[in-house]
């Protein structure tokens, strides 16, 4: 089996598991609190770090289960070193991005602040309801930037798993 085939199978497994782990496994509490930090009044950095850590733990377990299933069923030639490196870089970068202020900083330094606020009241073109008030939507720039960042590192993780 070629490394390219292993990469493709591993990436697909990680991508599916990412979607399940980020949306179904993550608790509402984790989603609401993982970005809390001391820069915002009334928020606890410790509580935010714990919520984010628990989210990433559940997410990584989900990815590990999906990866193990694909490796066993397809008899993929992967190494423990590759799996540990791949899932490790994925978990670390996911935690970093999900602390929210970090991804907002990255958006700022790359000129994506306006896109980050797309779909929220902070954006001048935010969606409105019939009365002219804010109409909440899941289609935000922050969500798109978050997911694309995670997808980048799913690719890096799959590459490490396939190559090491």
DAKA-V977752 format. One record per backbone hydrogen bond with DSSP energy under -0.5 kcal/mol. CO is the residue of the C=O (numbers start at 1). NH is the residue of the N-H. If there is no record, write none. Layout:
<<CO | NH> <CO | NH>>
This chain:
<<2 | 6> <3 | 7> <4 | 8> <5 | 9> <6 | 10> <7 | 11> <8 | 12> <9 | 13> <10 | 14> <11 | 15> <12 | 16> <13 | 17> <14 | 18> <15 | 19> <16 | 20> <17 | 21> <18 | 22> <19 | 23> <20 | 24> <20 | 25> <21 | 26> <27 | 31> <28 | 32> <29 | 33> <30 | 34> <33 | 36> <37 | 40> <39 | 41> <40 | 43> <43 | 45> <44 | 48> <45 | 49> <46 | 50> <47 | 51> <48 | 52> <49 | 53> <50 | 54> <51 | 55> <52 | 56> <53 | 57> <54 | 58> <55 | 59> <56 | 60> <57 | 61> <58 | 62> <59 | 63> <60 | 64> <61 | 65> <62 | 66> <63 | 67> <64 | 68> <65 | 69> <66 | 70> <67 | 71> <68 | 72> <69 | 73> <70 | 74> <71 | 75> <71 | 76> <76 | 78> <79 | 83> <80 | 84> <81 | 85> <82 | 86> <83 | 87> <84 | 88> <85 | 89> <86 | 90> <87 | 91> <88 | 92> <89 | 93> <90 | 94> <91 | 95> <92 | 96> <93 | 97> <94 | 98> <95 | 99> <96 | 99> <97 | 100> <97 | 103> <99 | 101> <100 | 104> <101 | 105> <102 | 106> <103 | 107> <104 | 108> <105 | 109> <106 | 110> <107 | 112> <107 | 113> <108 | 111> <112 | 116> <113 | 117> <115 | 118> <116 | 142> <117 | 120> <117 | 123> <118 | 141> <120 | 123> <123 | 126> <127 | 135> <129 | 132> <133 | 129> <134 | 136> <138 | 140> <140 | 144> <141 | 145> <142 | 146> <143 | 147> <144 | 148> <145 | 149> <146 | 150> <147 | 151> <148 | 152> <149 | 153> <150 | 154> <151 | 155> <152 | 156> <153 | 157> <154 | 158> <155 | 159> <156 | 160> <157 | 161> <158 | 162> <159 | 163> <160 | 164>>
